[in-house]
Each structure stands twice: as structure tokens, then as C-alpha cells.
């Protein structure tokens, strides 16, 4: 029975999260918590949702050639260390702290979703489309836009890696992808174009989730069948969410989801 | 004509398309068939993790040497962190 509840919540959370552009875990984790799951279970299912979404996005991402894999492993060096520490702390963390940190993470996701910069119109095409690739030996490259390519180069790399440790810590403690912090980190601190930042975050978040799950699954946070339920639910919800996203007006979808997330954050913070 | 239509999109390795499908199919079996549930669930989780790790491995294979050595070291560091996390999880 427990696995059917997890499958249903993972499906609904992933569908609404993907349709609203914030990913699934930021909805799945609080919904599980509000239906009586304890923090390690909710966080593990959340990270499984993230890992599943990254796996499902791989073919599309490789075709688009927006993600920078060299940048992802560089940032992940810090984020993965953070998520391992965060996931290790999870069982020792008082429930009230978990709810508080999760509510703060949800509000950060809302802020990132509503205040994020538009994906197009900021960078100028200066190269032919044949130049689209990651630059060997550097955290740089060019991405496709219109009929050409836009060059970019990541800056402030040591600062980005240090801040990524904090992002990973939040991710490990809350069971969410941390993408709502990682994309702004890549964009605002490391000056990576938003389209590259978002695509790189999707890939990097999968690595973050795997590092967190490496701690939580062997520790027995959830049983195998609950884990399978999370994978199935996240997959089906992700497909449905992507289809829904194509039909809904993006701004309205984000605003409805933002209101829902603020309400959930409020419920999490409400004293029991 | 080829120049006018731009470069072809890169081919995605079939295994990266197949693994997520396997994860869902085996996960559904694990959900409803309690006799094979645990094994099926492990295969589903493995397929999900393998997709992302295999994608990274395939990317690394295409990197250029010695220019990309520091990124290879970062990748090795990342794998070591994941292994350390698993050891922490097993001990707790």
C-alpha cells in the first residue's frame, strides 16, 4: 500500500513540478511529509525523482547540446561533497529543522522560478552554427541560438565550487535537486548563459541525486519497492508534465505552482 | 545544401534511450509482483543511475588529452565521493 501512495505522489508531484518548470522533488518531498512519511523516506524519494528526471532528459539534452559536461563535473565536485554530508546529517536532524530548511528551499525555488531571467534575448549570435560545442580544456563553449552560435565562458570558478558545497548540503538535507539554487549560481556567479546554466543544472542534479542516494539507499531509508514506486511515478509524471507544459501558458503555470508551493511552505512551518 | 540546413544533431547512443524505459518497465513489475519486487526495484534504480553515469562516461571518452586532464581528475574525484557516500550509508 505504501508503495502505491509513493507512486501516486511521485506522479502528481513530478507532473505538476515539470509543468510548472521547477522539477518534481520540490513538490514530492513536502507532499510525502504531509502524508506522514518521515524525513529520510521523503528525502530519498525526492532524490529518486531527481535522478529519474535526469535520466529521462538525457536523450533530449544530448540532441540540444546545451549542457556543458566539463562545467557539470567541476561544480559537482563541491555539490556532491555537500550532498553526502547533508544526507548523512538527515537522520540526526530534528523534524522541525528539516521542515524549516525544506520550507526555505521551497521559497528559494519559488523566487528562482518567478524572478529568473528570460531564456532568450540577452546574448548575441556571433559564430556559425558549426561552432556549437564545449571547448576542450576549458569551462567554455558555444550554444546554438537561431541559425548561429553564442560563445560563453564560465568565470569565478573557485567561488562557484565553494558555493556549490552549500547547494549540495541543502540538496542532501531536503532531498530536492537544488536546481533552484544551482541555476542562479551558474548564471549570476559564474556568468554562464541561462540556457546553458539550466541544461547543465539538469545533468548535474542527476549526479547530486546519485551521490545522495549512495548514502541513503544502503542505509535502508526506503525499501526497494518504495524506491521502484518512486522511479515509476517520477517517470510517468515527468512525461505527463512535459506534455502539460507544452499546452499551458508558461507564466500562468509558474504562478499557479508558485502559489501552491508558498501554501505548502506555510503548512510545513505551521506548528503541529 | 548541407551547409544551408546546418549541422546534423548528434546521434544519441541507443543505450541512453533504452535504460530509462527499462527502469520504468522493471519498476512496474517490482511494484505489483512481490515475488521479484526487491530484485526488480534494484534493477530499476540501477538503470536510472546507470543512464546518467554512462552519459558522463561517454562524454569523458570524447574529451581531448592532455587538455582535459583536470576535468578527468574532477570526474574521478566525483566518483570517489559517491563511493565514500555509499560506504558512509552502509556503516550507518
Interface residues (C-beta under 8 A of the other chain):
Chain A: X3 X4 X7 X48 X51 X52 X54 X55 X56 X58 X59 X62 X63 X65 X69 X70 X73 X74 X76 X77 X80 X81 X83 X84 X87 X88 X91 X129 X130 X132 X136 X137 X147 X203 X206 X207 X210 X211 X212 X213 X214 X215 X216 X217 X218 X219 X223 X224 X225 X227 X228 X229 X231 X232 X235 X236
Chain B: X6 X7 X9 X10 X12 X16 X17 X19 X20 X23 X24 X26 X27 X28 X30 X31 X34 X37 X38 X40 X41 X42 X44 X45 X47 X48 X49 X51 X52 X53 X55 X56 X59 X60 X63 X64 X67 X68 X71 X74 X75 X77 X78 X81 X82 X83 X84 X85 X86 X88 X89 X90 X92
